[in-house]
Amino acid sequence: MQNTDILDVTLIEPRLKHPTIFEKFDSLNAGEAFTIHNDHDPKPLYYQLLAERGQTFTWQYLENGPEWWKVRISKMAEGQKEETIGELVAKDYRKAQVFKKMGIDFCCGGKKTLTEVCNKKGIDIHQVEAELASLDQTSGSPAHNFQNWDLDFLCDYIINTHHRYVRENIPFLSEISQKVARVHGDRHPELVKVAEVFAAIASDLSMHLMKEENILFPYIKEMVLAQKTKMPLPESHFGQVANPITVMEQEHEGAGEDLSEIRELTSNYALPADACTSYRILFQKLEEFENDLHQHVHLENNILFPKAIELEIQLKQNA
């Protein structure tokens, strides 16, 4: 049973506050927790606890000012790890909007923890956690619970939704990016580079989709069929399913970096005063393309691929 005692820090002598909190934390068993009640944001405590105890705890704001702060501190079990950003988004895709607003990569960078990313990028982790906690308290829910979908169905969804979107939009974006570069490139030379970068994205993604549809996805579907029919694990010419998955993830990262370059070149798709209609449509469609790719990569990197690797392990164990 969890220890949910409340420690009122406001009643403790200042020089004894942190030692008392540390003593309380050290007395916890794995899985137990306590809540600190304070009259200011205990952010310095978080960093001290992280420095002296490592990633052995979770930190959850229950109340975040402006008068009172309450933080629930839980001790992790040995070997327990902080959820990655990808795992958080996989459970609730609405959280992707929080990460995107904060400039946190939830798809290609989804294997990192929130602590790692915030420390590296200098982002206030408490602000991010507060927004995530606020989202948890709302009654809304993701449009689709992708976590519960069969992998063969998820493969088909990705093909019919995201692969189709890429194929339908690449020709238009290629044409309009070249057109806008020709017309406005003399006054806005960054548009020439934008057209070049998108041409590379178009070429790379076209090959990428073919490899997924002809190699990786069919094998995943065969594994699902083997599981349902109690048949042996199908053979593959690429060894473990993790091999093509690694290649796909590397290509996802490359596409993500290219789109980030376009966003940087365009100053987050900021339109100049002399932007014509085509100029405006180009930026609107590029941002739409980027958003679709983020969800596309998220579904694969954070849901489909880990589950495919897990399924292959299960099939081998049951062989």
C-alpha positions, 0 to 999 in steps of 0.5 A: 500500500502506498504511503501518501503522507503530506509533509507541510514544509512551511512548518519546518525550520528553513535550514532543516527543510531539505534534510527532512525531505531527503530523510522522508524520501530515503525512508520510503519503500519502492512504490511508496510516495509522499506529498510536500506542501509548500508556499513557493515552487520547490523547483530547487529541491527537484534538482537537488534530489535529482543530483543526489539520488539520480533518476529514482523518483517521479515528481508530480505537481498536484497544485502549482501556485500561485499561493500553495504548491503540492508535489507528489514524490514517489520512489521508483522500484529498482530497475524502473525507468522514467517513461519516455516522451514517445511512451507518454504520447503513445498513451495520449496523443494530445500530449504531442501538442504540449511537446510541440509547443515547447519545442520537444521532439516526440516522434524521432526523439521519442526514446528520450525521457522528459528529464533528459530533453529538458536538461539538454535544451534548457527547458523548464521541466516543471512548466512542461509537467504542469501543462501535461498534468492539466491535460490529464485532468481534462475529460477529452480523450484521443480520437483513436486508441492506437495502443489497442489496435492489432498491428496488421490493422495499424499497418494498413491505417498508416498506409491508407492515411499517412502514406497516402497523404505523403504520395498525394502531397509530394507532387503539389509541394514539389511544384509549388516550392519550385515556383515560389523559389523562382518568383521570390528567390531573388528577394528571399534566397532562403526559398531556393534552399527550401525547394532543394531540401523538400526535393530531397525529402520527396525523394527519400520518403518515396523510397522509404514508403516502398520499403515499408510497404514491400518489406517491413509491413508484410513481415509484421502482418505475417507475424500477426497471422502466425500469432493468431493461427499458432503457426511458426514464426515466418522466415525473413531474409533480413534476420530480426525485425529490429534490423529493418526497423533500425533503418526506418528509424534512421530515415525518419530521423533524416526526414525530421531533420530536413523538415526542421531545417525548412522550419528554421529557414522560414523562421517557423513559416513566418510570411513576409509582407510581399508574400503572394497567394502561392507563397502563403499556400506553400508555407501552410502546406509545408507546416501541414506536411510536417504535422502529418509526418510527426504523427506518422513517425510517432505511430511507427517509432513509438507504437508499431515498431516496439510492439513488432519487436516484442511480438517477434520475441514472443513468437520465438519463445513460443516456438 
